[in-house]
Structure formats: C-alpha cells, structure tokens
Amino acid sequence: MNVIESRIDGVKLLHPRVFEDERGFFLETYTKESYQQILNTELNFVQDNHSRSYKHVLRGLHFQTSRPQGKLVRVVRGKVFDVAIDIRPESPTFGQWEGVYLDEADKAQFWLPPGLAHGFVVLSDYADFEYKCTDYYDPAGEACLLWNDPDIGIEWPVESPLLSPKDAQGKLFKEIFR
C-alpha cells in the first residue's frame, strides 16, 4: 500500500494494491491488522455508511462533539473532492484543512482520525461514497461548520454547490472554536 501523509496531523491518503486483469480487479479495502499498523493507531470500526449524492451536492462540514468519529472514506462510483478540517484545539494543525480528489478509478482511501470535521462535493453525475466509522452516529452531538467559511478558506472546485438546509446553516469556525 502506498501511504501519503497529509499536512494535517494523522490524516493520510491510502492507495491500496489493486490486482487488475482482463476480468476486472480485486483489492482489499480493509484488514484490521495491516490498517492499524499503517495508521499507527488502534482501530475499532463500529459502523459502515454508504451515501449516494448527485453532481454539485456538498455534504458537510460535519463533526460530532460528544462522540468524535474516525473515518476511513472511499468512493466506489464517481468522483468527489473530499475535505478534512482539524478541529482538535491541542493539535499543531488546528484550523487547517486538507482536500483530496477521490474517484472510482483511483480507488484511494482517505483516513480522518477522530476530531476532524469532514465534507465532500460531488464532481461526477453522481457518486457512491462509503465510509467506516470508529464510533456511532450521535444526533445529540452533531455539528456543522459552514462550507465556505472565509477563515478556513477551502478552495472548493464548485462555486454554487447544492446544500441541505442543515448544511446551509453551518456555523463559522470562530463561533465554535474561538
């Protein structure tokens, strides 16, 4: 596996080995022992999620205050621009963001340790997005940063994304963390 370190502490882009031939392809998307070694952390995934979103839909920037989730994300169909924001006050990269393109052809995975906000925007006609979580979803602790917060300065590849009413009401970083 090829592992690329992010500028955000603990965030990694993973390129698993893919075995392809004229019949198709095969890859391992997760094995506990090897991923714990690669990510240098104990992993206990408790929930798998799958979402489908259409072109220019932006989901995020979501996080949980009471039960932070680590996420191992990947795109199985389509293409997205995926973003992680470090919201861990004690982190040397607090307030910084990292964005990567994930698509079905590349088959890369993006690891976000607990304590990050997360979001993505769909660039293809639609995208199927799968992710493993290290803790359960807790609606009472759900929170959202505003997708275009000028203090964060994410360089989204879409100017006018389609947002849910909840995501359109996201809070500014300085309202939550300063």
VEXNUVEX-354634 format. One line per 10 residues: number of its first residue (from 1); their letters; for each residue x, y, z of N, C-alpha, C. Coordinates in nm, 2 decimals, always signed. Layout:
<zados>
NUM	a	X/Y/Z/X/Y/Z/X/Y/Z ~ ... $
</zados>
This chain:
<zados>
1	mnviesridg	+0.08/-0.12/+0.00/+0.00/+0.00/+0.00/+0.09/+0.12/+0.00 ~ +0.05/+0.22/-0.08/+0.12/+0.35/-0.08/+0.05/+0.44/+0.01 ~ +0.12/+0.50/+0.11/+0.06/+0.59/+0.21/+0.12/+0.73/+0.19 ~ +0.03/+0.83/+0.17/+0.08/+0.97/+0.16/+0.03/+1.04/+0.28 ~ +0.13/+1.10/+0.35/+0.10/+1.18/+0.47/+0.04/+1.32/+0.43 ~ -0.06/+1.36/+0.51/-0.12/+1.49/+0.48/-0.05/+1.60/+0.57 ~ -0.08/+1.72/+0.53/-0.02/+1.83/+0.62/-0.09/+1.84/+0.75 ~ -0.21/+1.77/+0.76/-0.28/+1.76/+0.89/-0.24/+1.64/+0.97 ~ -0.20/+1.66/+1.09/-0.15/+1.55/+1.18/-0.25/+1.44/+1.18 ~ -0.20/+1.32/+1.14/-0.28/+1.19/+1.14/-0.36/+1.16/+1.02 $
11	vkllhprvfe	-0.38/+1.26/+0.93/-0.46/+1.24/+0.81/-0.38/+1.18/+0.70 ~ -0.43/+1.07/+0.64/-0.35/+1.01/+0.54/-0.43/+0.97/+0.41 ~ -0.37/+0.97/+0.30/-0.43/+0.92/+0.18/-0.37/+0.79/+0.15 ~ -0.45/+0.69/+0.13/-0.41/+0.55/+0.12/-0.44/+0.50/-0.03 ~ -0.34/+0.44/-0.09/-0.36/+0.38/-0.22/-0.33/+0.23/-0.21 ~ -0.44/+0.15/-0.19/-0.42/+0.01/-0.18/-0.37/-0.06/-0.30 ~ -0.32/-0.18/-0.29/-0.27/-0.25/-0.40/-0.40/-0.30/-0.48 ~ -0.40/-0.28/-0.61/-0.51/-0.33/-0.69/-0.46/-0.43/-0.79 ~ -0.53/-0.55/-0.79/-0.49/-0.65/-0.89/-0.59/-0.65/-1.00 ~ -0.54/-0.61/-1.12/-0.63/-0.60/-1.24/-0.59/-0.69/-1.35 $
21	dergfflety	-0.69/-0.74/-1.42/-0.66/-0.81/-1.54/-0.78/-0.80/-1.63 ~ -0.79/-0.88/-1.74/-0.90/-0.87/-1.83/-1.04/-0.90/-1.77 ~ -1.04/-0.96/-1.66/-1.17/-1.00/-1.59/-1.22/-0.89/-1.50 ~ -1.13/-0.79/-1.46/-1.17/-0.69/-1.37/-1.06/-0.66/-1.27 ~ -1.10/-0.64/-1.14/-1.00/-0.61/-1.04/-1.04/-0.67/-0.91 ~ -0.94/-0.67/-0.82/-0.96/-0.71/-0.68/-0.87/-0.62/-0.59 ~ -0.92/-0.58/-0.48/-0.84/-0.51/-0.38/-0.90/-0.53/-0.24 ~ -0.82/-0.53/-0.14/-0.86/-0.54/+0.00/-0.89/-0.40/+0.04 ~ -1.01/-0.37/+0.09/-1.05/-0.24/+0.13/-1.02/-0.22/+0.28 ~ -1.00/-0.33/+0.36/-0.97/-0.31/+0.50/-0.93/-0.45/+0.56 $
31	tkesyqqiln	-0.82/-0.45/+0.63/-0.79/-0.56/+0.72/-0.73/-0.49/+0.85 ~ -0.79/-0.53/+0.96/-0.76/-0.46/+1.08/-0.61/-0.46/+1.12 ~ -0.55/-0.57/+1.11/-0.40/-0.57/+1.15/-0.32/-0.48/+1.06 ~ -0.33/-0.48/+0.93/-0.25/-0.40/+0.85/-0.29/-0.25/+0.86 ~ -0.41/-0.22/+0.87/-0.45/-0.08/+0.88/-0.41/-0.02/+1.01 ~ -0.42/-0.10/+1.12/-0.37/-0.05/+1.25/-0.22/-0.01/+1.24 ~ -0.15/-0.10/+1.17/+0.00/-0.07/+1.16/+0.02/+0.05/+1.07 ~ -0.05/+0.06/+0.95/-0.03/+0.17/+0.86/-0.07/+0.30/+0.92 ~ -0.18/+0.30/+1.00/-0.23/+0.43/+1.06/-0.18/+0.45/+1.19 ~ -0.10/+0.36/+1.25/-0.04/+0.37/+1.38/-0.14/+0.41/+1.49 $
41	telnfvqdnh	-0.25/+0.33/+1.49/-0.35/+0.35/+1.59/-0.43/+0.23/+1.61 ~ -0.49/+0.21/+1.72/-0.59/+0.11/+1.75/-0.72/+0.14/+1.67 ~ -0.77/+0.05/+1.60/-0.89/+0.07/+1.52/-1.00/-0.02/+1.57 ~ -1.12/+0.03/+1.59/-1.24/-0.05/+1.62/-1.36/+0.02/+1.54 ~ -1.37/-0.02/+1.42/-1.48/+0.03/+1.34/-1.61/-0.03/+1.39 ~ -1.71/+0.05/+1.41/-1.84/+0.01/+1.46/-1.96/+0.03/+1.37 ~ -1.93/+0.11/+1.26/-2.04/+0.14/+1.17/-1.99/+0.17/+1.03 ~ -2.06/+0.11/+0.93/-2.03/+0.14/+0.79/-2.14/+0.22/+0.73 ~ -2.11/+0.32/+0.65/-2.21/+0.40/+0.59/-2.19/+0.41/+0.43 ~ -2.30/+0.43/+0.36/-2.30/+0.44/+0.22/-2.39/+0.55/+0.18 $
51	srsykhvlrg	-2.34/+0.65/+0.11/-2.44/+0.76/+0.06/-2.42/+0.77/-0.09 ~ -2.53/+0.81/-0.16/-2.52/+0.85/-0.30/-2.57/+0.99/-0.30 ~ -2.49/+1.07/-0.38/-2.52/+1.21/-0.40/-2.50/+1.24/-0.54 ~ -2.57/+1.35/-0.59/-2.56/+1.39/-0.73/-2.47/+1.51/-0.75 ~ -2.44/+1.54/-0.87/-2.35/+1.64/-0.91/-2.37/+1.77/-0.84 ~ -2.26/+1.82/-0.79/-2.26/+1.95/-0.71/-2.32/+1.95/-0.58 ~ -2.36/+1.83/-0.53/-2.41/+1.82/-0.39/-2.29/+1.83/-0.30 ~ -2.30/+1.91/-0.20/-2.19/+1.93/-0.10/-2.25/+1.88/+0.03 ~ -2.19/+1.78/+0.10/-2.23/+1.73/+0.23/-2.12/+1.77/+0.33 ~ -2.16/+1.85/+0.43/-2.07/+1.88/+0.53/-2.07/+2.03/+0.56 $
61	lhfqtsrpqg	-1.98/+2.07/+0.64/-1.87/+2.01/+0.70/-1.91/+1.95/+0.84 ~ -1.93/+1.82/+0.85/-1.99/+1.76/+0.97/-1.88/+1.71/+1.07 ~ -1.92/+1.72/+1.20/-1.84/+1.66/+1.30/-1.94/+1.63/+1.42 ~ -1.89/+1.55/+1.52/-1.96/+1.52/+1.64/-1.89/+1.57/+1.76 ~ -1.95/+1.64/+1.85/-1.89/+1.70/+1.97/-1.88/+1.59/+2.08 ~ -1.98/+1.51/+2.09/-1.98/+1.41/+2.20/-1.91/+1.28/+2.17 ~ -1.92/+1.23/+2.05/-1.86/+1.11/+2.01/-1.78/+1.12/+1.88 ~ -1.67/+1.19/+1.88/-1.59/+1.21/+1.76/-1.56/+1.08/+1.69 ~ -1.58/+1.08/+1.56/-1.56/+0.96/+1.48/-1.44/+0.97/+1.39 ~ -1.36/+0.86/+1.39/-1.25/+0.85/+1.29/-1.32/+0.79/+1.17 $
71	klvrvvrgkv	-1.28/+0.83/+1.05/-1.35/+0.78/+0.93/-1.25/+0.74/+0.82 ~ -1.27/+0.62/+0.77/-1.20/+0.57/+0.65/-1.29/+0.58/+0.53 ~ -1.27/+0.67/+0.44/-1.36/+0.70/+0.34/-1.31/+0.66/+0.20 ~ -1.40/+0.63/+0.11/-1.37/+0.60/-0.03/-1.48/+0.62/-0.12 ~ -1.46/+0.64/-0.25/-1.56/+0.65/-0.35/-1.56/+0.52/-0.43 ~ -1.68/+0.46/-0.44/-1.69/+0.34/-0.52/-1.75/+0.36/-0.66 ~ -1.81/+0.48/-0.68/-1.86/+0.51/-0.81/-1.86/+0.67/-0.82 ~ -1.80/+0.72/-0.92/-1.80/+0.87/-0.94/-1.67/+0.93/-0.89 ~ -1.68/+1.06/-0.87/-1.57/+1.14/-0.83/-1.61/+1.25/-0.73 ~ -1.53/+1.27/-0.62/-1.56/+1.38/-0.53/-1.43/+1.45/-0.49 $
81	fdvaidirpe	-1.45/+1.57/-0.44/-1.34/+1.65/-0.37/-1.38/+1.63/-0.22 ~ -1.29/+1.57/-0.15/-1.31/+1.54/-0.01/-1.22/+1.62/+0.08 ~ -1.28/+1.67/+0.19/-1.21/+1.77/+0.28/-1.22/+1.73/+0.42 ~ -1.10/+1.75/+0.49/-1.09/+1.73/+0.63/-1.04/+1.86/+0.70 ~ -1.10/+1.90/+0.81/-1.06/+2.02/+0.88/-1.02/+1.98/+1.02 ~ -0.90/+2.02/+1.07/-0.86/+1.98/+1.20/-0.93/+2.07/+1.30 ~ -1.01/+2.02/+1.39/-1.08/+2.09/+1.49/-1.04/+2.05/+1.63 ~ -0.92/+1.99/+1.64/-0.87/+1.95/+1.77/-0.78/+2.06/+1.82 ~ -0.83/+2.13/+1.93/-0.76/+2.25/+1.98/-0.62/+2.23/+2.02 ~ -0.58/+2.11/+2.06/-0.45/+2.08/+2.10/-0.36/+2.04/+1.99 $
91	sptfgqwegv	-0.41/+2.03/+1.87/-0.33/+1.98/+1.75/-0.25/+2.10/+1.69 ~ -0.13/+2.06/+1.65/-0.04/+2.17/+1.58/-0.10/+2.21/+1.45 ~ -0.20/+2.14/+1.39/-0.26/+2.18/+1.27/-0.41/+2.22/+1.29 ~ -0.44/+2.26/+1.41/-0.57/+2.31/+1.44/-0.62/+2.42/+1.35 ~ -0.74/+2.41/+1.29/-0.79/+2.51/+1.20/-0.75/+2.49/+1.05 ~ -0.66/+2.40/+1.02/-0.61/+2.38/+0.89/-0.70/+2.28/+0.82 ~ -0.70/+2.28/+0.68/-0.78/+2.19/+0.60/-0.69/+2.12/+0.50 ~ -0.74/+2.00/+0.46/-0.67/+1.92/+0.35/-0.78/+1.88/+0.26 ~ -0.76/+1.89/+0.13/-0.86/+1.84/+0.03/-0.79/+1.74/-0.06 ~ -0.86/+1.63/-0.10/-0.81/+1.54/-0.19/-0.93/+1.50/-0.29 $
101	yldeadkaqf	-0.89/+1.46/-0.41/-0.98/+1.40/-0.50/-0.99/+1.25/-0.49 ~ -1.11/+1.20/-0.47/-1.13/+1.05/-0.46/-1.22/+1.01/-0.58 ~ -1.18/+0.90/-0.65/-1.27/+0.86/-0.75/-1.26/+0.70/-0.77 ~ -1.35/+0.65/-0.84/-1.36/+0.51/-0.86/-1.24/+0.45/-0.94 ~ -1.18/+0.53/-1.02/-1.06/+0.48/-1.10/-0.94/+0.46/-1.01 ~ -0.92/+0.56/-0.93/-0.80/+0.56/-0.84/-0.81/+0.47/-0.72 ~ -0.93/+0.45/-0.67/-0.96/+0.36/-0.56/-0.89/+0.40/-0.43 ~ -0.85/+0.52/-0.41/-0.78/+0.57/-0.29/-0.88/+0.58/-0.18 ~ -0.82/+0.57/-0.06/-0.90/+0.59/+0.07/-0.84/+0.71/+0.14 ~ -0.92/+0.78/+0.22/-0.88/+0.89/+0.30/-0.91/+0.86/+0.44 $
111	wlppglahgf	-0.81/+0.87/+0.53/-0.82/+0.84/+0.67/-0.83/+0.97/+0.75 ~ -0.93/+0.99/+0.82/-0.95/+1.11/+0.91/-0.96/+1.06/+1.05 ~ -0.87/+1.08/+1.14/-0.88/+1.04/+1.28/-0.99/+1.11/+1.35 ~ -1.03/+1.07/+1.46/-1.13/+1.14/+1.54/-1.09/+1.28/+1.57 ~ -1.19/+1.37/+1.57/-1.16/+1.51/+1.60/-1.15/+1.60/+1.48 ~ -1.19/+1.56/+1.36/-1.19/+1.64/+1.24/-1.33/+1.66/+1.19 ~ -1.35/+1.77/+1.12/-1.47/+1.80/+1.05/-1.45/+1.74/+0.91 ~ -1.56/+1.70/+0.85/-1.55/+1.63/+0.72/-1.66/+1.67/+0.62 ~ -1.63/+1.68/+0.50/-1.73/+1.71/+0.39/-1.67/+1.68/+0.26 ~ -1.76/+1.67/+0.16/-1.72/+1.64/+0.02/-1.82/+1.70/-0.07 $
121	vvlsdyadfe	-1.78/+1.73/-0.19/-1.86/+1.78/-0.30/-1.85/+1.68/-0.42 ~ -1.96/+1.65/-0.48/-1.96/+1.55/-0.60/-1.93/+1.63/-0.73 ~ -1.84/+1.57/-0.80/-1.79/+1.63/-0.93/-1.84/+1.55/-1.05 ~ -1.88/+1.43/-1.03/-1.94/+1.35/-1.14/-2.09/+1.36/-1.14 ~ -2.16/+1.29/-1.23/-2.30/+1.30/-1.23/-2.36/+1.25/-1.10 ~ -2.30/+1.15/-1.04/-2.34/+1.11/-0.91/-2.22/+1.03/-0.85 ~ -2.22/+1.01/-0.72/-2.11/+0.94/-0.65/-2.17/+0.86/-0.54 ~ -2.12/+0.73/-0.53/-2.14/+0.65/-0.42/-2.02/+0.65/-0.33 ~ -2.05/+0.69/-0.21/-1.94/+0.72/-0.11/-1.96/+0.63/+0.01 ~ -1.85/+0.55/+0.04/-1.86/+0.46/+0.16/-1.76/+0.50/+0.26 $
131	ykctdyydpa	-1.80/+0.48/+0.39/-1.70/+0.51/+0.50/-1.73/+0.43/+0.62 ~ -1.62/+0.39/+0.68/-1.62/+0.32/+0.81/-1.60/+0.42/+0.92 ~ -1.67/+0.40/+1.03/-1.66/+0.49/+1.14/-1.61/+0.42/+1.27 ~ -1.53/+0.49/+1.35/-1.48/+0.44/+1.48/-1.58/+0.46/+1.59 ~ -1.68/+0.53/+1.57/-1.79/+0.55/+1.68/-1.92/+0.56/+1.61 ~ -2.03/+0.55/+1.69/-2.16/+0.55/+1.64/-2.20/+0.70/+1.62 ~ -2.29/+0.72/+1.52/-2.35/+0.85/+1.50/-2.43/+0.89/+1.62 ~ -2.42/+1.01/+1.67/-2.49/+1.06/+1.78/-2.56/+1.19/+1.74 ~ -2.69/+1.19/+1.71/-2.75/+1.31/+1.67/-2.75/+1.43/+1.77 ~ -2.74/+1.39/+1.90/-2.73/+1.50/+2.00/-2.60/+1.58/+1.99 $
141	geacllwndp	-2.49/+1.51/+1.94/-2.36/+1.58/+1.93/-2.33/+1.62/+1.80 ~ -2.42/+1.62/+1.70/-2.40/+1.66/+1.56/-2.38/+1.81/+1.55 ~ -2.28/+1.85/+1.47/-2.25/+1.99/+1.45/-2.20/+2.00/+1.30 ~ -2.20/+2.13/+1.26/-2.17/+2.16/+1.12/-2.10/+2.29/+1.10 ~ -1.98/+2.29/+1.04/-1.91/+2.41/+1.00/-1.97/+2.46/+0.87 ~ -1.97/+2.59/+0.85/-2.02/+2.65/+0.72/-1.92/+2.61/+0.61 ~ -1.96/+2.56/+0.50/-1.88/+2.51/+0.39/-1.79/+2.61/+0.33 ~ -1.83/+2.74/+0.33/-1.75/+2.84/+0.27/-1.70/+2.95/+0.37 ~ -1.67/+2.90/+0.49/-1.62/+2.99/+0.60/-1.49/+3.06/+0.55 ~ -1.48/+3.19/+0.54/-1.36/+3.26/+0.49/-1.24/+3.24/+0.58 $
151	digiewpves	-1.26/+3.21/+0.71/-1.15/+3.19/+0.80/-1.08/+3.06/+0.77 ~ -1.15/+2.96/+0.72/-1.10/+2.83/+0.68/-1.04/+2.84/+0.54 ~ -1.11/+2.89/+0.45/-1.06/+2.92/+0.32/-1.05/+2.80/+0.23 ~ -1.14/+2.70/+0.24/-1.13/+2.59/+0.15/-1.15/+2.63/+0.00 ~ -1.07/+2.57/-0.08/-1.07/+2.60/-0.22/-1.15/+2.49/-0.29 ~ -1.28/+2.51/-0.28/-1.38/+2.41/-0.34/-1.37/+2.42/-0.49 ~ -1.38/+2.31/-0.57/-1.38/+2.32/-0.71/-1.52/+2.35/-0.77 ~ -1.62/+2.38/-0.68/-1.75/+2.42/-0.72/-1.79/+2.55/-0.66 ~ -1.85/+2.64/-0.73/-1.88/+2.77/-0.67/-2.02/+2.78/-0.60 ~ -2.12/+2.71/-0.66/-2.25/+2.71/-0.60/-2.30/+2.57/-0.58 $
161	pllspkdaqg	-2.26/+2.51/-0.47/-2.30/+2.37/-0.45/-2.44/+2.36/-0.40 ~ -2.50/+2.24/-0.42/-2.63/+2.21/-0.36/-2.62/+2.17/-0.22 ~ -2.69/+2.24/-0.13/-2.67/+2.21/+0.02/-2.81/+2.17/+0.08 ~ -2.80/+2.09/+0.18/-2.92/+2.06/+0.26/-2.95/+2.19/+0.34 ~ -3.07/+2.21/+0.39/-3.10/+2.32/+0.47/-3.01/+2.33/+0.60 ~ -2.98/+2.21/+0.65/-2.90/+2.20/+0.77/-2.76/+2.24/+0.74 ~ -2.70/+2.20/+0.63/-2.56/+2.23/+0.59/-2.55/+2.38/+0.56 ~ -2.66/+2.44/+0.50/-2.66/+2.58/+0.47/-2.65/+2.67/+0.59 ~ -2.69/+2.61/+0.71/-2.70/+2.68/+0.83/-2.57/+2.65/+0.92 ~ -2.47/+2.60/+0.86/-2.35/+2.57/+0.93/-2.29/+2.69/+1.00 $
171	klfkeifr	-2.22/+2.67/+1.11/-2.16/+2.78/+1.19/-2.02/+2.81/+1.14 ~ -1.98/+2.94/+1.17/-1.84/+2.98/+1.14/-1.75/+2.92/+1.24 ~ -1.63/+2.89/+1.20/-1.52/+2.83/+1.28/-1.50/+2.91/+1.41 ~ -1.49/+3.05/+1.39/-1.47/+3.13/+1.51/-1.59/+3.13/+1.61 ~ -1.71/+3.10/+1.56/-1.82/+3.09/+1.65/-1.81/+2.97/+1.74 ~ -1.75/+2.87/+1.69/-1.75/+2.74/+1.77/-1.62/+2.73/+1.85 ~ -1.51/+2.76/+1.79/-1.38/+2.73/+1.84/-1.29/+2.84/+1.90 ~ -1.34/+2.97/+1.89/-1.25/+3.07/+1.94/-1.32/+3.16/+2.04 $
</zados>
